[in-house]
Amino acid sequence: MKTPHLVLCLVGTALLLALVMVPVSADPSISSISPTSGYRGDTVTITITGSGFDLPTSSTTKYVRLYNSDTTNITASSISSKSSTKIVAKFSIGSSKTKGDWNVVVVNDDGTEAMSDEFVISDEMSLTSISPTTAKTNDDDVSFTLSGSELSDVEEVYLYKSTYDNVTASDIDAGSSSVTGTFDLSDVSEATYKVCAVDSYGSIKCSSSVTFGVTTDEVGEIDVSSSPSTANVYLDSVYMGTTPYALTDVTPGSHVIKLTKDGYSDWSKIVKVTADDTTTVTADLSAISTTVATTVPTQVITTVKTALPVTTVKITSIKTTTAAATTTQASPVELGVILGAIGLGMVVLHRKH
């Protein structure tokens, strides 16, 4: 009679052991994501590492997504690899998506999920130039203007060079296309630095083409004179004044001095400047020769041509009376009268024409 009770006890013990031995799946967890930010309008591939990942075998993309409570989710467009500890997913971020913090979410086949709040969406900044491009070390008040686009959210600007300490600007004032601020270059090493900007979402933009040079604070001097004086003085194409002129606080190295003066040929020379020393430059300007051109006026003679018509008087006939056996001849007086009348008529006709 005790046997059935023993059997039941043994069966119960076995079932209890079986329940203890059955593995219980742990909830998934995310330990890191890379990268931690993306830009609106871009496509980004995110590597998600963690543990306990168990995605469905099909239609997995909707189980990996970016989540923000203010807008719709961004589901993965594709998943290139997946395992229990790593998922590589691609996301297309629409240009109208909300800027700011997003969650990376992984949902297992059983509905359990893991979430990370480390991903940031922002607009991509562009850096195009900085002015000035250089300043001297130990200058503690260097004002600058950084130009570009999508800069309205910039909160920090700094100078970067590997193995050097960053030089972070102060007094940042950001607009959509420019940022102003001030660098303190006290004890900053002489070098060429990349310019970097950080927006309020933590996105960092550095440009290898936008650089800032920190130069030596050692200086020299160039004393410039000319004959004749009052010539315009240019140092490296920058107008400085008129001769005689002392160029102070000139960075050591080679510089181009150019002099100009009306009526004289331009003069230039490469001058080497040494720290804590004065270089003297004297220029003899060459006058430009001038040629006076004399113009002799040309007299224009105008010929007036007058055409006078010629009038011909035609005598059609001279009537003579012949008497029988008698010939009457005009007397000299009559002939003279006739010829005079003809001449007078010709004169009158000539005047009329």
C-alpha positions in Angstrom: 0.0 0.0 0.0 2.9 2.3 0.5 4.2 1.7 -3.0 1.8 4.0 -4.8 2.7 6.8 -2.5 6.3 6.3 -3.1 5.8 6.3 -6.8 3.8 9.5 -6.7 6.5 11.1 -4.5 9.2 10.1 -7.0 7.2 11.5 -10.0 6.6 14.8 -8.2 10.2 15.1 -7.5 11.1 14.4 -11.1 8.7 17.0 -12.4 10.0 19.6 -10.0 13.6 18.9 -11.1 12.5 19.2 -14.7 10.9 22.6 -14.1 14.1 23.8 -12.4 16.3 22.6 -15.3 14.2 24.2 -18.0 16.1 27.4 -19.2 14.2 30.6 -18.7 14.9 33.1 -21.5 16.2 36.5 -20.2 14.8 39.8 -21.5 16.9 41.4 -24.2 19.2 44.3 -23.4 21.2 46.8 -25.4 24.7 47.7 -24.1 25.8 50.1 -26.9 25.0 51.5 -30.4 27.2 52.9 -33.1 26.9 55.5 -34.4 25.0 57.5 -31.8 23.6 60.1 -34.2 22.2 60.6 -37.7 21.1 63.5 -39.9 17.7 64.2 -41.3 17.5 63.2 -45.0 20.3 60.6 -44.6 20.5 56.8 -44.4 22.4 55.5 -41.4 23.6 51.9 -40.5 23.5 51.3 -36.8 25.3 48.4 -35.0 23.4 47.4 -31.9 25.3 45.2 -29.4 23.8 43.6 -26.3 22.4 40.2 -25.2 19.2 38.1 -25.4 18.3 39.2 -29.0 15.9 36.7 -30.5 14.3 38.3 -33.6 11.6 36.5 -35.6 12.9 34.6 -38.6 10.8 36.6 -41.0 9.6 40.2 -41.2 12.3 41.2 -38.8 12.7 44.8 -39.9 9.7 46.1 -38.0 11.1 44.6 -34.8 14.1 47.0 -34.9 13.1 50.6 -34.9 13.8 54.2 -33.8 11.2 55.6 -31.4 10.3 59.1 -30.5 7.1 59.9 -28.6 6.4 63.0 -30.7 6.3 61.4 -34.1 5.9 58.0 -35.9 8.6 55.3 -35.5 11.4 54.8 -38.0 11.6 51.1 -38.7 14.7 49.5 -40.1 14.8 49.4 -43.9 17.0 46.3 -43.8 19.0 44.1 -41.4 22.3 42.8 -42.8 23.1 40.6 -39.8 21.6 39.4 -36.5 22.6 37.2 -33.6 21.8 37.0 -29.9 24.4 39.7 -29.2 24.6 41.9 -32.3 22.2 43.4 -34.8 23.3 45.5 -37.8 20.3 47.5 -39.2 19.9 50.3 -41.8 17.5 53.2 -41.3 16.3 55.9 -43.7 15.8 59.1 -41.8 13.2 61.4 -43.4 14.0 65.1 -43.8 10.8 66.0 -41.8 11.6 63.8 -38.8 11.8 65.4 -35.4 15.2 66.6 -34.3 16.4 65.4 -30.9 16.7 62.3 -28.8 15.4 59.0 -30.1 15.3 55.4 -28.7 16.7 52.4 -30.4 14.2 49.5 -29.8 14.7 45.8 -30.4 11.6 43.5 -30.0 12.1 39.7 -29.6 9.9 37.1 -31.1 8.1 36.6 -27.7 7.3 40.4 -27.5 9.9 41.3 -24.9 12.0 44.4 -25.9 15.1 46.3 -25.2 15.5 50.1 -25.5 18.4 52.5 -25.7 18.0 56.3 -25.6 21.5 57.2 -27.0 20.6 58.0 -30.6 20.2 61.7 -31.8 18.7 63.0 -35.0 19.7 66.5 -36.2 20.5 68.5 -39.3 23.9 68.1 -40.9 26.1 71.2 -40.3 28.4 72.5 -43.0 31.6 74.6 -42.3 32.9 76.7 -45.2 35.3 79.3 -43.7 36.6 81.1 -40.7 37.8 84.6 -40.3 40.5 85.4 -39.4 42.4 82.3 -40.4 45.4 82.9 -38.0 46.3 84.6 -34.7 49.3 84.7 -32.5 49.8 82.5 -29.5 49.2 84.2 -26.1 46.6 86.5 -27.6 43.7 86.0 -25.1 41.0 87.8 -27.0 40.7 86.6 -30.7 37.3 87.3 -32.1 36.2 85.1 -35.0 33.4 84.4 -37.4 32.7 80.8 -38.6 30.6 80.5 -41.7 28.6 77.6 -43.1 25.0 76.3 -43.1 22.6 74.7 -40.5 24.5 76.4 -37.7 21.7 77.8 -35.7 21.9 74.9 -33.1 25.7 75.3 -32.6 26.6 75.5 -28.9 30.3 74.9 -29.0 33.3 75.7 -31.4 36.7 74.4 -30.7 40.1 74.0 -32.4 41.3 70.4 -32.8 44.7 68.7 -33.5 45.6 65.2 -32.4 47.9 65.0 -29.4 47.1 68.7 -28.6 44.6 70.0 -26.2 41.4 71.4 -27.7 41.0 75.1 -27.7 37.4 75.8 -26.9 35.8 79.2 -27.8 33.7 81.3 -25.5 30.8 83.9 -26.1 29.2 81.7 -28.8 26.4 83.4 -30.8 24.9 81.2 -33.5 22.9 82.0 -36.6 21.7 79.8 -39.5 24.8 80.6 -41.6 27.4 81.9 -39.1 28.7 81.6 -35.6 30.7 84.2 -33.8 32.9 83.7 -30.7 36.2 84.3 -29.0 39.4 82.2 -28.7 41.8 82.5 -25.7 45.2 81.5 -27.1 47.1 81.8 -23.9 49.9 79.2 -23.9 48.4 77.5 -27.0 51.0 75.6 -29.1 51.9 77.0 -32.5 50.2 74.7 -35.1 47.4 74.4 -37.7 44.2 73.2 -36.1 40.9 71.9 -37.6 37.8 73.9 -36.7 35.0 71.9 -35.1 31.4 72.7 -34.2 29.0 70.9 -31.8 25.3 71.5 -31.9 22.7 71.2 -29.1 22.0 67.6 -30.0 25.6 66.5 -29.5 26.4 66.2 -33.3 30.0 67.2 -34.1 31.2 68.6 -37.4 34.9 69.1 -38.1 36.4 70.3 -41.4 39.8 69.5 -42.7 39.5 72.3 -45.2 38.5 75.0 -42.6 41.6 75.5 -40.4 43.0 78.0 -38.0 46.7 78.7 -37.6 48.3 79.7 -34.3 51.5 81.5 -35.0 54.4 82.7 -32.9 54.0 85.8 -30.8 57.6 86.8 -31.5 57.8 89.8 -33.8 60.3 92.0 -35.8 60.2 95.4 -37.5 60.7 96.8 -41.0 61.6 100.4 -41.5 60.7 101.5 -45.0 61.8 104.8 -46.7 61.8 105.9 -50.3 63.1 108.5 -52.7 60.9 110.4 -53.3 58.9 110.0 -50.1 55.1 109.6 -49.5 55.0 106.4 -51.5 52.3 103.9 -50.6 53.5 100.9 -48.5 52.1 97.4 -48.9 53.0 94.5 -46.6 52.0 91.2 -48.2 49.5 93.1 -50.4 47.9 94.9 -47.4 48.1 98.7 -47.5 49.9 100.0 -44.4 50.7 103.7 -44.9 53.1 106.0 -46.7 56.9 106.3 -46.6 58.7 106.8 -44.3 56.9 104.1 -42.4 57.8 101.7 -39.6 56.1 98.3 -39.8 56.0 96.9 -36.3 54.8 93.6 -34.9 55.7 91.7 -38.1 55.8 87.9 -37.8 59.3 86.5 -38.4 59.9 85.1 -41.9 59.8 86.3 -45.5 57.4 89.1 -46.4 56.8 91.1 -49.6 57.2 94.9 -49.4 55.7 96.9 -52.3 55.8 100.6 -52.9 53.6 102.6 -55.4 53.5 106.3 -56.3 51.8 108.2 -59.1 54.3 109.0 -61.9 56.7 106.3 -60.7 57.2 102.6 -61.5 56.1 100.1 -58.8 58.8 98.8 -56.5 58.8 95.5 -54.6 61.2 93.3 -52.6 61.1 90.2 -50.5 62.3 91.0 -47.0 63.3 88.5 -44.3 62.2 89.5 -40.8 64.0 88.3 -37.6 62.4 88.2 -34.2 63.4 91.2 -32.0 65.3 92.8 -34.9 64.7 95.7 -37.3 65.2 95.4 -41.1 65.8 98.6 -43.1 64.4 99.0 -46.6 65.3 102.0 -48.8 63.8 102.3 -52.3 64.8 104.6 -55.2 61.7 104.9 -57.3 62.1 105.4 -61.1 60.1 108.1 -62.7 57.9 107.1 -65.6 59.0 109.0 -68.8 56.2 110.7 -70.6 55.9 111.6 -74.4 54.0 114.7 -75.5 52.3 114.2 -78.8 51.7 117.3 -81.0 48.9 117.3 -83.5 49.1 119.6 -86.5 45.6 120.5 -87.7 45.0 119.7 -91.3 43.4 122.5 -93.5 40.5 121.3 -95.5 40.1 123.0 -98.8 36.6 122.9 -100.2 36.2 123.4 -104.0 33.0 125.0 -105.1 32.1 124.0 -108.5 29.7 126.3 -110.5 28.2 125.2 -113.8 27.3 128.0 -116.2 25.1 127.0 -119.2 26.2 128.2 -122.6 23.5 129.7 -124.7 23.8 129.6 -128.4 21.9 132.1 -130.5 21.0 130.6 -133.8 20.5 133.0 -136.8 18.1 131.2 -139.0 18.2 133.5 -141.9 19.3 136.9 -143.2 16.8 138.3 -145.6 18.2 140.3 -148.5 16.3 142.1 -151.2 17.5 141.9 -154.6 16.3 144.4 -157.2 16.4 143.5 -160.8 19.9 143.8 -161.9 20.6 145.7 -158.7 22.3 144.3 -155.5 21.6 146.1 -152.3 24.3 145.7 -149.6 23.9 146.6 -146.0 25.7 149.6 -144.9 28.5 149.3 -142.3 26.3 151.2 -139.9 23.4 148.7 -140.2 25.7 145.7 -139.9 27.2 147.2 -136.7 23.7 147.7 -135.3 22.8 144.1 -136.0 25.9 142.7 -134.4 25.5 144.9 -131.3 22.0 143.7 -130.8 23.1 140.1 -131.1 25.9 140.7 -128.5 23.4 142.4 -126.1 21.1 139.5 -126.3 23.8 137.0 -125.5 24.8 139.0 -122.4 21.2 139.1 -121.2 20.7 135.4 -121.7 23.9 134.6 -120.0 22.9 136.6 -116.9 19.5 134.9 -116.7 21.1 131.5 -116.5 
